[in-house]
Amino acid sequence: MEAKKIIHHANSRGHADYGWLKTYHTFSFSNYYNPNRINFGALRVLNDDTIEGGTGFDTHPHKNMEIITIPLIGALEHKDSLGNASVIKQGDIQVMSAGTGVYHSEFNHHKDKSGQFLQIWVLPDKENATPRYGQISLNREDRHNKFQQIVTPNPSFESIWIHQQAWIHLGNFDAGKRANYQLKKEENGVYLFIISGSAKINGEILSTRDGMGITDTENISIEADSKAEILVIEVPINL
């Protein structure tokens, strides 16, 4: 079976500049709508946000969505209707299962400098679940020249879990290093996002903030062309 690929270059993403927020959308979101880029299987949102110091998102609702936040630079303050109040920083992973409904706010923790964050929304395999919040601090050295699992469907695993047969990994690779990603479920697909640097993935060269979805494959070959940070999101394709 030959793998199928779809490539989304960084400059093809939706973009909005609100002054306090500069955001790029890999998939249709808010005022950006592209009928060919609604989702990649259960992956519904991949937003790349830069939030100015002392600003953020006021309290707003979510329902029936698994929301994963990854700080890249700086720190983010979180408050929600479940009573959670926390700060997440680089190296932390945050998950919020919105389930039956939750309200939350997100603000740049620093008043004098901007922060960068990735936010991922995954459609759940169980609707109207009890809302839940999770946060973990991971050792970034555990992803040096290999993939570190940061999200799983298994509630007993060390990393954060979600209501979906989905796995998320991060890897930091030195130039010239190679790795293979083996799918957890062969019917799933994988969306790869180059956070920084460049890499050859299944023969395709991708650069900073480029993304590629791959289906109909059991494993994916990766070779870093330069020092590269790579996000791997494995999700069900047929919903």
C-alpha positions as CSV (number, residue, x, y, z in Angstrom):
1,M,0.0,0.0,0.0
2,E,1.4,3.4,-1.0
3,A,1.2,6.1,1.6
4,K,-0.9,9.2,0.8
5,K,0.5,12.6,1.7
6,I,-0.9,16.1,1.9
7,I,1.5,19.0,2.5
8,H,0.6,22.4,4.1
9,H,3.5,24.9,3.8
10,A,3.8,27.5,6.5
11,N,2.8,30.4,4.2
12,S,-0.4,28.6,3.1
13,R,-2.0,28.7,6.6
14,G,-4.7,31.1,7.6
15,H,-3.5,34.2,9.5
16,A,-4.9,36.9,11.6
17,D,-3.2,39.8,13.4
18,Y,-5.3,41.4,16.2
19,G,-2.4,43.4,17.7
20,W,-2.3,41.5,21.0
21,L,-2.6,38.2,19.2
22,K,-0.9,37.0,16.0
23,T,-2.2,33.6,15.0
24,Y,-1.8,31.1,12.2
25,H,-4.3,28.3,11.5
26,T,-3.4,25.1,9.8
27,F,-7.1,24.2,9.6
28,S,-10.2,26.3,9.3
29,F,-10.8,28.4,12.4
30,S,-12.5,31.6,13.4
31,N,-12.5,33.9,10.4
32,Y,-10.3,31.6,8.3
33,Y,-12.3,29.1,6.2
34,N,-10.9,26.7,3.7
35,P,-13.3,23.9,2.6
36,N,-10.2,21.7,1.8
37,R,-8.7,22.2,5.2
38,I,-11.4,21.5,7.8
39,N,-9.6,18.8,9.6
40,F,-7.2,15.8,9.3
41,G,-9.3,13.0,10.7
42,A,-9.9,13.6,14.4
43,L,-7.4,16.5,14.3
44,R,-9.6,19.6,14.1
45,V,-7.3,22.5,15.1
46,L,-3.6,23.3,15.0
47,N,-3.1,26.9,16.0
48,D,0.2,28.7,16.2
49,D,-0.3,31.7,18.5
50,T,1.9,34.6,19.6
51,I,0.4,36.5,22.5
52,E,1.7,39.9,23.6
53,G,2.7,40.5,27.2
54,G,-0.2,41.2,29.7
55,T,-2.9,40.1,27.2
56,G,-4.8,36.9,26.4
57,F,-8.1,35.2,25.9
58,D,-11.0,36.3,28.2
59,T,-13.2,33.6,29.7
60,H,-14.9,31.6,26.9
61,P,-16.7,28.2,26.6
62,H,-15.7,24.9,25.1
63,K,-17.7,21.7,24.8
64,N,-16.9,18.1,23.5
65,M,-13.3,18.8,22.5
66,E,-9.9,17.6,23.7
67,I,-7.7,20.6,23.9
68,I,-3.9,20.3,24.2
69,T,-1.7,23.4,24.8
70,I,2.1,23.3,24.3
71,P,4.1,26.4,25.3
72,L,7.0,27.1,23.0
73,I,8.3,30.4,24.5
74,G,7.2,32.0,27.7
75,A,4.4,31.0,30.0
76,L,0.6,30.9,30.0
77,E,-1.9,31.5,32.8
78,H,-4.9,29.3,32.9
79,K,-8.1,29.6,34.9
80,D,-11.3,27.5,34.4
81,S,-14.8,26.8,35.8
82,L,-13.5,23.6,37.3
83,G,-11.5,25.6,39.8
84,N,-8.1,25.1,38.2
85,A,-5.7,28.0,38.2
86,S,-2.2,27.3,36.9
87,V,0.8,28.5,34.9
88,I,2.2,26.4,32.1
89,K,5.7,27.0,30.7
90,Q,8.1,25.6,28.1
91,G,8.4,21.9,28.9
92,D,4.8,21.6,30.2
93,I,1.9,20.0,28.5
94,Q,-1.7,20.9,29.3
95,V,-4.9,19.0,28.4
96,M,-8.4,20.0,28.9
97,S,-11.2,17.6,28.1
98,A,-14.2,20.0,27.7
99,G,-16.8,17.2,27.7
100,T,-20.2,18.5,28.8
101,G,-18.9,22.1,28.9
102,V,-16.2,24.2,30.6
103,Y,-15.3,27.9,30.7
104,H,-11.7,29.0,30.8
105,S,-9.3,31.9,30.2
106,E,-5.7,32.0,29.0
107,F,-3.3,34.9,29.5
108,N,0.3,35.6,28.8
109,H,1.9,35.2,32.3
110,H,4.5,37.8,31.5
111,K,3.6,41.5,31.3
112,D,6.7,42.7,29.3
113,K,7.3,40.0,26.7
114,S,5.4,38.0,24.2
115,G,4.9,34.2,24.3
116,Q,4.4,31.5,21.7
117,F,2.1,28.6,22.1
118,L,0.6,25.7,20.0
119,Q,-2.9,24.7,20.6
120,I,-4.3,21.4,19.3
121,W,-8.0,20.4,19.3
122,V,-8.8,16.7,18.8
123,L,-12.4,15.5,18.3
124,P,-13.3,13.1,21.2
125,D,-14.5,9.5,20.8
126,K,-16.8,10.0,23.8
127,E,-19.1,13.0,23.9
128,N,-20.5,14.6,27.0
129,A,-17.7,13.2,29.2
130,T,-17.1,14.8,32.6
131,P,-14.8,17.8,32.0
132,R,-11.3,17.3,33.2
133,Y,-8.0,19.2,33.4
134,G,-4.5,17.8,33.3
135,Q,-1.0,19.3,33.3
136,I,2.5,17.7,33.4
137,S,6.1,18.8,33.3
138,L,8.3,16.7,31.1
139,N,12.1,16.3,30.8
140,R,13.0,17.8,27.4
141,E,16.2,15.7,27.3
142,D,14.0,12.7,26.9
143,R,13.1,13.8,23.4
144,H,16.7,14.4,22.3
145,N,17.2,12.6,18.9
146,K,14.0,10.5,19.6
147,F,10.3,11.0,20.1
148,Q,8.8,11.6,23.6
149,Q,5.2,10.7,24.0
150,I,3.3,13.6,25.5
151,V,-0.4,12.6,25.0
152,T,-2.0,9.2,25.0
153,P,-5.5,7.6,25.2
154,N,-4.3,5.6,28.2
155,P,-5.4,7.1,31.6
156,S,-2.8,5.1,33.5
157,F,0.2,6.3,31.4
158,E,2.5,9.0,32.8
159,S,1.8,11.5,30.0
160,I,-1.5,13.4,29.6
161,W,-4.4,11.4,28.3
162,I,-7.4,12.3,26.1
163,H,-10.8,10.7,25.1
164,Q,-9.5,9.6,21.7
165,Q,-7.4,6.8,20.2
166,A,-4.7,9.4,19.5
167,W,-1.0,9.8,20.4
168,I,1.1,13.0,20.3
169,H,4.9,13.0,20.4
170,L,7.7,15.7,20.4
171,G,11.2,15.2,19.2
172,N,14.3,17.4,19.1
173,F,16.8,16.1,16.5
174,D,20.4,17.1,15.7
175,A,21.3,17.7,12.0
176,G,21.7,14.4,10.2
177,K,19.9,12.3,12.8
178,R,17.3,9.8,11.6
179,A,14.2,8.3,13.3
180,N,11.2,6.2,12.5
181,Y,7.8,6.7,13.8
182,Q,5.7,3.5,14.1
183,L,2.0,4.0,14.1
184,K,0.1,2.7,17.2
185,K,-2.9,1.8,15.1
186,E,-2.5,1.0,11.4
187,E,-5.9,2.6,10.4
188,N,-4.8,5.9,11.9
189,G,-3.1,8.8,10.1
190,V,-0.2,11.0,11.2
191,Y,0.1,14.8,11.0
192,L,3.7,16.1,11.4
193,F,4.5,19.7,12.1
194,I,8.0,21.2,12.0
195,I,8.2,23.6,14.9
196,S,11.7,24.6,14.0
197,G,14.5,23.6,11.6
198,S,14.0,21.4,8.6
199,A,13.6,17.6,8.0
200,K,13.1,15.1,5.3
201,I,9.9,13.1,6.0
202,N,9.1,10.1,3.7
203,G,11.2,11.8,1.1
204,E,9.6,15.3,1.4
205,I,11.6,18.3,2.6
206,L,9.7,20.3,5.2
207,S,10.8,23.6,6.9
208,T,9.8,25.6,9.9
209,R,6.1,25.6,10.5
210,D,5.4,23.3,7.5
211,G,3.0,20.5,8.1
212,M,2.3,17.1,6.4
213,G,-0.5,14.6,6.8
214,I,0.2,10.9,6.0
215,T,-2.2,8.1,5.7
216,D,-2.1,4.4,4.6
217,T,1.2,3.7,6.2
218,E,2.6,1.8,9.1
219,N,5.7,3.8,9.8
220,I,7.3,7.1,8.8
221,S,10.9,7.9,8.2
222,I,12.4,11.1,9.4
223,E,15.8,12.7,8.8
224,A,16.7,16.1,10.2
225,D,18.4,18.3,7.6
226,S,19.3,20.8,10.4
227,K,18.6,20.9,14.1
228,A,14.8,20.3,14.2
229,E,11.9,20.2,16.6
230,I,9.1,18.0,15.3
231,L,5.5,17.5,16.5
232,V,3.8,14.2,15.6
233,I,0.1,13.8,16.0
234,E,-1.4,10.4,15.3
235,V,-5.2,10.4,15.1
236,P,-8.1,8.2,13.7
237,I,-8.9,9.2,10.1
238,N,-12.3,7.5,9.6
239,L,-14.6,9.1,12.1
